[in-house]
Amino acid sequence: MHVFVALFMALQAALSVPQQHPAPDGGFWHRAIQAVFAADAAAFAPGPSRTDAAADPQPDAPKIKGIYVTAHSAGGQRMASLLDLVDKTGLNAMVIDIKDDYGYITYKTDNPELLKLGTDQNYIRDIRQLMATLKRHEIYPIARIVVFKDSVLAKKHPELSFRKGDGSVWANGKGDSFVNPYNKEVWDYNVAIAKEAAKLGFKEIQFDYVRFPEGFENKADYLTFKRTDESRTDIVAGFVKYAREQLAPLGVRVSVDIFGYAASVPAAEGIGQDFVKISESVHVISPMIYPSHYSAGWFGQKNPDMAPYATVKGAMDDTHEKLEPLGANKPIIRPWIQDFTASWLGKGHYTKYGAAEVSAQIKALKDSGINEFLLWNAGNRYTADAAFGE
């Protein structure tokens, strides 16, 4: 599909979806797509061969088929049913909030480096017991760390955030504030959380909200924040590269969540996300390709939510094309797919998601040569009888 036609249709279909996201990187593309893309696609040349530090530190890891688990679920009664789900199906991994969408560290820590900037909560009452439980059930543990969307840190340290003319901290329409990706102190704080997660036993660190706020190009001129001459895309990609290098001695994989649309359009200069630049510095890239988040006309579908196979297949075709220049440097592609019903789209534009719809997405991935996936449901209620595979 022609990029500009696609962008026009996406803008026409702009929606607000409060209840189902923050999916990994929750500021919906229905709103986020607003003119954030440059008019011309950059030409990407293959990078150098991966160094030992960049090579997959877990070449014998299984093909990951996972679910998202909130800290409340991980530390509460729902965990028993989620463990049962994984035990009885072809699922084998959990992505667990270690730093959540508000910015809270989700367990009590005595690490002074984290507490210098961070605020911990007791959502996961015994993090070491949780890790032991995951190991006992042979579940591959992935720590989700929400990076630059951090209302807690922005309120605690406004100088690390974006401030308005009156000195107050800027927040988006949902009341969320971001911290400044140009600030190295913010980088080190999030990397310190990742290091502790690795030492606790997580095998992979998944960074989310690795970006500036939506529509930042329309806000930058009237907000006060520390900056350099580097572009936003270089700053965001620089953080990812730095995090991978810092974590390399600990033997963990580094992954990043990224908007699904990013594979189908030029680099998002406004929010600082460049699909290829980020992919160069991770072991795993996880585009969020929920059919409900594509507007009318994408991949030739009048209602993408009602065509899960075709929508996911189209998204994967674009992803492969986008990453082809990386050659041997291409990371593992492990998409987030949809296990929720997008009723907010309105009658005639959505379908109830169950085993058939989840299975269709998984088949589309398999037909695209992708054998890994992550399921998103904000309430952690997953379809047990989908065709997850072995």
TABELSUL-V16126 format. One record per residue. N is the residue number from 1. PHI is phi in whole degrees, -180 to 180 (none if undefined). OMEGA is omega in whole degrees, 0 to 359 (999 if undefined). Layout:
# TABELSUL-V16126
<<N;PHI;OMEGA> <N;PHI;OMEGA>>
This chain:
# TABELSUL-V16126
<<1;none;179> <2;-63;186> <3;-55;187> <4;-72;174> <5;-64;180> <6;-62;180> <7;-63;180> <8;-61;181> <9;-66;179> <10;-65;180> <11;-67;180> <12;-65;184> <13;-97;185> <14;-54;184> <15;-133;172> <16;-117;184> <17;-128;190> <18;-70;194> <19;-90;191> <20;-104;176> <21;-113;38> <22;-77;165> <23;-68;181> <24;-51;190> <25;54;192> <26;-79;185> <27;-74;192> <28;-35;176> <29;-68;176> <30;-59;178> <31;-104;188> <32;-69;185> <33;-74;185> <34;-54;171> <35;59;181> <36;-84;187> <37;-97;177> <38;-69;183> <39;-73;183> <40;-119;176> <41;-77;178> <42;-79;177> <43;-94;186> <44;-106;178> <45;-97;178> <46;-57;179> <47;-84;179> <48;-69;179> <49;-60;181> <50;-66;177> <51;-81;177> <52;-58;181> <53;-68;183> <54;-92;181> <55;-64;182> <56;-60;180> <57;-75;181> <58;-133;183> <59;-63;180> <60;-97;179> <61;-64;179> <62;-71;171> <63;-69;190> <64;-82;176> <65;-133;194> <66;-124;178> <67;-129;175> <68;-84;181> <69;-131;177> <70;-69;177> <71;-65;179> <72;-63;178> <73;-69;182> <74;-63;181> <75;-103;185> <76;-125;185> <77;-69;183> <78;-66;183> <79;-58;181> <80;-61;180> <81;-72;177> <82;-70;175> <83;-63;179> <84;-63;178> <85;-59;181> <86;-66;180> <87;-61;188> <88;-101;182> <89;-129;177> <90;-83;177> <91;-74;183> <92;-149;185> <93;-148;174> <94;-134;173> <95;-102;190> <96;-113;178> <97;-65;174> <98;-107;167> <99;-131;194> <100;-91;187> <101;-69;175> <102;-90;182> <103;115;180> <104;-76;165> <105;-74;196> <106;-90;177> <107;-144;179> <108;-76;180> <109;-128;176> <110;-107;181> <111;-80;183> <112;-63;179> <113;-65;179> <114;-77;185> <115;-76;176> <116;-59;178> <117;-114;189> <118;-88;176> <119;-128;182> <120;-98;177> <121;-129;183> <122;-107;180> <123;-64;174> <124;-100;192> <125;-69;179> <126;-140;186> <127;-64;181> <128;-72;175> <129;-66;177> <130;-59;180> <131;-63;178> <132;-65;179> <133;-65;179> <134;-61;180> <135;-64;180> <136;-64;179> <137;-91;179> <138;56;179> <139;-101;179> <140;-73;186> <141;-94;179> <142;-120;180> <143;-94;176> <144;-90;179> <145;-123;176> <146;-80;193> <147;-91;192> <148;-92;167> <149;-87;189> <150;-154;181> <151;-65;182> <152;-64;181> <153;-69;180> <154;-62;179> <155;-72;183> <156;-73;182> <157;-136;182> <158;-56;181> <159;-66;178> <160;-95;186> <161;-115;176> <162;-111;185> <163;-113;178> <164;-82;183> <165;-59;181> <166;-86;178> <167;92;180> <168;-77;182> <169;-77;178> <170;-70;174> <171;-137;178> <172;-80;184> <173;-64;179> <174;-95;179> <175;87;180> <176;-90;175> <177;-112;180> <178;-119;170> <179;-100;193> <180;-86;179> <181;-63;177> <182;-75;186> <183;-93;183> <184;-63;178> <185;-62;176> <186;-67;176> <187;-57;186> <188;-65;178> <189;-62;181> <190;-70;176> <191;-67;178> <192;-63;176> <193;-63;180> <194;-63;180> <195;-63;179> <196;-65;178> <197;-61;179> <198;-63;181> <199;-69;176> <200;-74;177> <201;122;176> <202;-67;183> <203;-91;181> <204;-145;175> <205;-109;179> <206;-107;178> <207;-89;180> <208;-122;184> <209;51;177> <210;-89;187> <211;-174;170> <212;-85;178> <213;-62;176> <214;-58;178> <215;65;186> <216;-63;180> <217;-62;178> <218;-92;183> <219;-115;190> <220;-56;186> <221;-72;181> <222;-111;176> <223;-103;178> <224;-100;178> <225;-166;177> <226;-69;178> <227;-152;176> <228;-126;178> <229;-81;180> <230;-69;178> <231;-71;179> <232;-64;179> <233;-65;178> <234;-69;179> <235;-65;181> <236;-65;178> <237;-63;178> <238;-64;177> <239;-62;182> <240;-62;179> <241;-62;180> <242;-63;180> <243;-62;179> <244;-61;181> <245;-65;180> <246;-67;184> <247;-90;184> <248;-52;181> <249;-64;184> <250;-92;174> <251;74;179> <252;-101;171> <253;-76;174> <254;-119;178> <255;-130;179> <256;-136;171> <257;-85;182> <258;-147;180> <259;-55;178> <260;-62;180> <261;-60;185> <262;-61;179> <263;-79;188> <264;-108;184> <265;-137;177> <266;-64;183> <267;-57;179> <268;-87;184> <269;-62;184> <270;-60;182> <271;-93;175> <272;83;179> <273;-106;174> <274;-118;187> <275;-53;185> <276;-73;181> <277;-60;179> <278;-67;182> <279;-63;179> <280;-63;189> <281;-115;180> <282;-125;173> <283;-85;183> <284;-138;173> <285;-115;184> <286;-123;175> <287;-71;181> <288;-93;190> <289;-111;178> <290;-61;180> <291;-55;182> <292;-67;184> <293;-95;174> <294;-103;183> <295;-87;184> <296;-52;177> <297;102;180> <298;-62;178> <299;55;177> <300;75;184> <301;-107;178> <302;-64;179> <303;-132;185> <304;-54;181> <305;-63;182> <306;-91;180> <307;-131;187> <308;-60;181> <309;-66;184> <310;-63;182> <311;-69;180> <312;-67;178> <313;-62;178> <314;-64;179> <315;-64;179> <316;-71;176> <317;-59;179> <318;-67;180> <319;-64;179> <320;-61;180> <321;-64;181> <322;-64;186> <323;-93;182> <324;-54;180> <325;-61;181> <326;-76;179> <327;55;182> <328;-67;179> <329;-83;183> <330;-63;178> <331;-78;170> <332;-63;176> <333;-99;181> <334;-133;187> <335;-74;165> <336;-87;177> <337;-122;194> <338;-95;171> <339;-131;178> <340;-151;180> <341;-102;185> <342;-92;184> <343;-63;180> <344;-65;180> <345;-70;177> <346;96;182> <347;-54;179> <348;88;182> <349;-119;179> <350;-140;174> <351;-132;178> <352;-71;182> <353;-90;178> <354;-146;185> <355;-59;183> <356;-65;183> <357;-72;177> <358;-66;180> <359;-63;179> <360;-63;178> <361;-66;180> <362;-64;177> <363;-65;178> <364;-61;177> <365;-63;181> <366;-61;179> <367;-67;177> <368;-99;180> <369;83;181> <370;-110;184> <371;-114;178> <372;-127;179> <373;-162;174> <374;-129;179> <375;-97;177> <376;-112;166> <377;-148;187> <378;-60;180> <379;-91;179> <380;61;175> <381;-109;190> <382;-112;178> <383;-76;187> <384;-84;188> <385;-108;175> <386;-75;181> <387;-85;183> <388;-76;185> <389;85;182> <390;-88;999>>
